[in-house]
Amino acid sequence: AQKITQTQPGMFVQEKEAVTLDCTYDTSDPSYGLFWYKQPSSGEMIFLIYQGSYDQQNATEGRYSLNFQKARKSANLVISASQLGDSAMYFCAMREPYHTGNQFYFGTGTSLTVIP
Amino acid sequence: EAQVTQNPRYLITVTGKKLTVTCSQNMNHEYMSWYRQDPGLGLRQIYYSMNVEVTDKGDVPEGYKVSRKEKRNFPLILESPSPNQTSLYFCASSLAGADYGYTFGSGTRLTVV
């Protein structure tokens, strides 16, 4: 079974609108971390946001927030007020410390295009 | 500045000519890993290392070697590169534990002709 599933290969959003990128995960570890990374066309991988499995509140970092629904095992990224510079590939990732010795798992990514 | 330094950024080589991609981190991270990224396949792990002299295979280790003789360095070796190893490669490092994400190197775009 896939550990991380991103079902949206490509998304479009109008500039200044909000967009949600979906991510679901699969783990039996009680403690895990969820991460989102951005990869612009230049290729580098940029860390955006982190959510711990025991965190009660949804993580926020500026215009990024993580909609964490633990029972549904979902960790969607919400980008508010989209900007042209948000056009990029976005990867969801999970880290399991116990059962798999700190392994990371990545989804296949969502390509976001912001339309002026 | 805390970083993962990966070299070279771009490399074109011929089939069968051994090459090494270097990776060094200055954050005293225990965990280091190599990934390759291909269109539509996301990031696939090649090898990882939990500490000095401890390495293990990831999902796609065939055709690659690694070593971890020092904590800061984790080179990726292609003994006999083939065209199907043409890809974008990333080195990444982190502290151990669920709370810690990766710091990535800037990537190496390798073309094998």
Interface residues (C-beta under 8 A of the other chain):
Chain A: D29 S31 Y32 G33 F35 Y37 G43 E44 M45 F47 Y50 G52 S53 F91 A93 R95 E96 P97 G101 N102 Q103 F104 F106 G107 T108 G109
Chain B: Y31 S33 Y35 G40 L41 G42 L43 Q45 Y48 M50 L88 F90 A92 S94 A96 G97 A98 D99 Y100 G101 Y102 T103 F104 S106 G107 R109
